[in-house]
């Protein structure tokens, strides 16, 4: 594993939450910008998060709301936007015809595939910037924070 010496930085007394949020915001902006260059100009992060929740298979509006920690009303509005943009389709449930299921459409699958590829590229950029050992340490520390 390569260990890269990081440049000396002036002291930064901003709260860790602020730094984590800023780093996340930068990476998300890079992701959205690259998706836009691939023709996915009509998708925002909340919609992409809903699409990712459908990767394992169709879900009801209530199931999507629960998976994304949003309200059913908000989810229904996002589903309508995504359906209009042809990222998803909505149809009857196979189990209960009264319930509506949300399915990934081909365009939604294309977006998820592009997103995975871009995220791997962004990970590689971080690895080049921080070095392999520091990136592995960052991943380990972030997982510890998530699992706590």
C-alpha positions in Angstrom: 0.0 0.0 0.0 1.3 3.4 -0.9 1.4 6.0 1.8 1.2 9.5 0.6 2.4 12.4 2.8 -0.3 15.0 2.8 0.6 18.6 2.4 0.7 20.6 5.7 -2.6 22.5 6.2 -3.3 25.4 8.4 -5.3 24.5 11.5 -9.0 24.1 10.7 -11.3 24.5 13.7 -14.6 23.9 11.8 -16.7 21.1 13.3 -16.1 17.7 11.8 -19.8 17.6 10.7 -19.2 20.7 8.7 -16.1 19.2 7.0 -17.8 15.9 6.3 -20.8 17.8 4.8 -18.6 20.0 2.6 -16.6 17.0 1.4 -19.8 15.1 0.6 -21.3 18.1 -1.2 -18.2 18.4 -3.4 -18.4 14.8 -4.4 -22.1 14.9 -5.0 -21.6 18.0 -7.2 -18.9 16.1 -9.2 -21.3 13.2 -9.6 -24.2 15.3 -10.8 -22.0 17.3 -13.2 -20.7 14.1 -14.8 -24.1 12.6 -15.0 -25.2 15.7 -16.8 -22.5 15.4 -19.4 -23.8 12.0 -20.1 -27.3 13.3 -20.9 -28.9 12.9 -17.5 -29.7 16.6 -17.1 -33.1 16.1 -15.6 -32.2 14.2 -12.4 -31.4 15.6 -9.0 -29.9 13.8 -6.0 -33.3 13.0 -4.3 -34.5 11.3 -7.5 -31.3 9.4 -7.9 -31.6 8.2 -4.3 -35.1 6.9 -5.1 -33.8 5.1 -8.2 -31.0 3.5 -6.2 -33.7 2.2 -3.8 -35.3 0.4 -6.8 -32.0 -1.4 -7.8 -33.0 -4.5 -5.8 -36.5 -4.6 -7.4 -39.9 -2.9 -7.5 -41.3 -1.3 -4.4 -44.5 0.4 -3.4 -44.6 4.2 -2.8 -44.8 3.4 0.9 -41.8 1.1 0.6 -39.8 3.7 -1.2 -40.7 6.4 1.3 -39.5 4.1 4.1 -36.3 3.2 2.3 -35.4 6.8 1.7 -36.7 8.1 5.0 -39.1 10.5 3.4 -42.9 11.0 3.5 -45.3 9.1 1.2 -46.5 12.5 -0.2 -42.9 13.6 -1.1 -42.1 10.2 -2.5 -45.3 10.2 -4.7 -44.3 13.7 -6.1 -40.8 12.4 -6.9 -42.1 9.2 -8.4 -44.4 11.4 -10.7 -41.4 13.4 -11.8 -39.2 10.3 -12.5 -42.0 8.6 -14.4 -42.5 11.7 -16.6 -38.7 11.7 -17.3 -39.0 7.9 -18.1 -36.6 6.7 -15.4 -39.3 4.6 -13.8 -42.7 3.1 -14.6 -45.6 2.6 -12.2 -48.0 -0.3 -12.4 -50.1 -2.7 -10.3 -48.5 -4.9 -7.8 -48.2 -8.6 -8.7 -49.4 -9.5 -5.2 -52.1 -6.9 -4.6 -53.7 -5.3 -7.7 -54.9 -2.4 -5.5 -51.3 -1.4 -4.6 -49.1 0.5 -7.1 -45.6 -0.7 -7.6 -42.7 1.4 -8.9 -40.3 -0.3 -11.4 -37.0 0.8 -12.9 -37.3 1.7 -16.6 -34.4 1.2 -19.0 -33.4 4.8 -18.6 -33.3 4.4 -14.8 -31.1 1.3 -15.1 -28.7 3.3 -17.5 -28.5 6.1 -15.0 -27.7 3.7 -12.1 -25.0 2.0 -14.2 -23.5 5.4 -15.2 -23.6 6.5 -11.5 -21.7 3.4 -10.3 -19.0 3.9 -13.0 -18.6 7.6 -12.1 -18.5 6.8 -8.3 -15.6 4.4 -9.0 -13.8 7.2 -11.0 -14.4 9.6 -8.1 -13.0 7.0 -5.7 -9.9 6.7 -7.8 -9.5 10.5 -7.8 -9.6 10.4 -4.0 -7.1 7.6 -3.9 -4.7 9.6 -6.1 -5.2 12.7 -4.0 -4.8 11.0 -0.6 -2.8 7.9 -1.4 -3.9 4.3 -1.0 -3.2 3.9 2.7 -4.9 7.2 3.6 -7.9 6.3 1.5 -8.2 2.9 3.2 -7.9 4.7 6.6 -10.6 7.2 5.6 -12.9 4.4 4.5 -12.3 2.6 7.8 -13.0 5.7 9.9 -16.1 6.6 8.0 -17.5 3.1 8.4 -16.8 3.3 12.1 -18.8 6.6 12.3 -21.7 5.0 10.3 -21.8 1.9 12.4 -21.7 3.7 15.7 
